[in-house]
Amino acid sequence: ISSFQVYIIQVSVGSHQWTVKHRYSDFHDLHEKLVSEKKIDKNLLPPKKIIGKNSKSLVEKRQKELEVYLQTLLIKFPVTAPKVLSHFLHFHLYVS
C-alpha cells in the first residue's frame, strides 16, 4: 500500500481566500518548470525526504517550508506570477 501526503495551502489575494491541495510531487513539477523557464534558484524547494516522510513532525515542518517556498515565489513575481504558478495556486478560479 502506497500512501502519500497532501499539503493544504491557504492562498490569500486581496479579499479573496481559498485553499489548494497538492502532493510534494506537484511542488517538484512546478519547481522544475520554474527553474527551466524563469531561472528560479534550484535549491529553493525544500528537499524530498524519504525516511519518516509521513511522520507528523516532518509533515508539519515540510508544510511550513512549502508555504515559505510559495511566499518566496510570489515575492519574486510581485506584479504577474508566471502562468504555471498561477495555475498551481488556482488564481484563474478566484481572481479576475
C-alpha positions in Angstrom: 0.0 0.0 0.0 1.4 3.3 -1.1 0.5 6.4 0.9 1.3 10.0 0.2 0.8 13.3 1.9 -1.3 16.0 0.6 -0.4 19.6 1.6 -3.2 22.1 2.1 -2.2 25.6 1.3 -4.2 28.7 2.2 -4.0 31.3 -0.5 -4.9 35.0 0.0 -5.1 37.7 -2.7 -6.7 40.9 -1.7 -10.1 40.0 -0.1 -10.1 36.5 -1.8 -9.1 33.5 0.2 -9.1 29.8 -0.8 -7.2 26.6 -0.3 -5.3 24.4 -2.7 -4.2 20.8 -2.2 -1.0 19.4 -3.7 1.3 16.5 -3.2 5.0 17.1 -2.9 5.5 15.8 -6.4 3.2 18.6 -7.6 5.5 21.1 -6.0 8.5 19.4 -7.5 6.9 19.6 -11.0 6.1 23.3 -10.5 9.7 23.9 -9.4 11.3 22.1 -12.3 9.2 24.3 -14.7 10.1 27.5 -12.9 13.8 26.6 -12.8 13.9 26.0 -16.6 11.5 28.8 -17.6 12.2 31.5 -15.1 15.7 30.7 -13.8 14.5 30.2 -10.2 17.2 29.0 -7.8 17.1 25.2 -8.0 17.8 25.0 -4.2 14.7 27.0 -3.3 12.4 24.0 -3.0 12.7 22.0 0.3 14.4 18.7 -0.5 12.4 15.4 -0.8 12.9 13.3 2.3 12.3 9.5 2.2 12.8 8.3 5.8 9.9 9.0 8.0 8.2 11.0 5.3 4.8 10.7 6.8 5.7 11.3 10.5 3.6 14.1 11.9 6.6 16.4 12.8 8.1 16.0 9.3 4.8 16.7 7.6 4.3 19.9 9.7 7.8 21.0 9.1 7.5 20.4 5.3 4.1 22.2 5.3 5.8 25.3 6.7 8.7 25.0 4.3 6.4 24.7 1.3 4.4 27.8 2.4 7.7 29.8 2.7 8.6 28.5 -0.8 5.4 29.8 -2.3 5.6 33.1 -0.5 9.2 33.5 -1.8 8.0 32.8 -5.4 5.2 35.4 -5.0 7.7 37.9 -3.8 9.9 37.2 -6.8 7.0 37.9 -9.1 5.1 40.8 -7.4 3.2 42.0 -10.5 2.4 39.0 -12.6 3.0 35.4 -11.4 4.2 33.0 -14.1 1.3 31.1 -15.7 2.5 27.8 -14.3 2.5 29.3 -10.7 -0.9 31.0 -11.2 -2.4 27.7 -12.4 -0.8 25.8 -9.4 -2.4 28.3 -7.0 -5.7 28.3 -8.9 -5.7 32.0 -9.5 -7.7 31.5 -12.6 -10.7 30.3 -10.5 -10.7 33.1 -8.0 -9.0 36.3 -9.2 -10.3 38.2 -12.2 
